[in-house]
């Protein structure tokens, strides 16, 4: 059984759908706002039926395990070395294309929501 077993040809994976939440948030707020994104992310992921992809990256599983344990959302990320966070970096960097330092700062802040070590490692 394929790990995206309930997606039809052409359907977006969960990571791409979460990326779309980020793009919408960037456009609506006219910039990166972690609180706004977290609100959308948590709402999307905790609403039954919002997505039919059966594969959930480890970074999302860990985030919500910590969230369920009562950890504050900004601190739910864990040490994680897989590429699941890459899809969130691209829209932030593209949004701030003319401002490389702002792009870097916000991309790393966003990545740290699910990949906690990144906030310190790459600064």
N, C-alpha and C positions, 0 to 999 in steps of 0.2 A: 504494500500500500504506500503510495506516495505521501510524503508528509504534508503536502498542501492538498489533500485528497478531496476536499469539498469546494475547491475553487474551480470555476469553469475556465476554459481557455480565454486568456485576455484579462481575467480578473486580477486585481492588485493584491499583493501579499499584505500581511498585517504591517510589516515595516513600511511599505510604501503608503499605506493608509495613514499611519502615524505621521509619516513625513508630510502628507497632505494637511494634516491638522496643524503642523508647524508652519507650513507655507501660508495657510489661511490666517494663523495667529500673527505671523510677521506682517502680512498685508493689512490686517485689521488694526493692529496697534502701531503700524508704521515703524516697527523695530522689534527687537527681541525683548520679551518679557517672560521670564521663567515662570512666574506665578500664573500668568495667563495660560501658558502652554501646559503647565502641570494640571490646572483645572480642566482643560480640554482633554488631556491625556487620561487622567483618572476617570473622568466622566465617560469617555469613549470605552475604555477598557473594562469598566464596571457596569456597563449597560448591556444586559443580555440581548443577543441578536445583532449587535452593532457590527460584527465581523464574523465571517464563516471560515476563516483560515484556521486550520487545526494546528499549525506550527507557530509556536510562540518562542521567540529567541530567549536565550538564558537571561539576558539583561532585563527583559520585561518580567520574566518569572521571578527573578531575584528582587526587582524593584517592588513588586506587589507582595511578595512574602514579607519584606521589611515593612511595607505600608500596613499590611494586615496585623503586624506585630506592634503597631502604634508608633513607628518611627516617622518623624516629620518628613514630608515628601522631598524636600531639598536634600535630605540625607539618606534616601533609600537606595542609592546606587551602591554597587559593590565593586571590588577588584574584578575586572572582567577583561579578557584579552581577545575576544572574538570581534568580528567586524559589524555586529548588529548596530553599533552607534554611528557608523559611517553615513547612513542615509539621513541622519539629522544634521550632520555637519555641512553637507553640500548646500542646502537652502539658506543656511545662515551666512555662509561665506559668499554665496551668490548675491544675497540681499545687500550685503555690505561690500560689494565688489570694489567700490572706489575708496574704501576706508579699511585698508588691510589690518591695522592694529585693532580696530573695533570688530572687524570680522573674526579675527583670531580670538579676542577676548570673549566674545559672545558664543562662538563655536565651542570653545573649551568649556564655558559655563554650561552650555546645553549638553555636551557630551558627559559632563560630570554628574548630570541627573541620574544616569543609568550606569556610567562607568566612573565610579568615584575617584579612582587614582589619577585620572587624566587631569583633573583640576590642578594638582600640584606638580605632576610629573613634567608637563610640557610648558610651564610658565617660565 
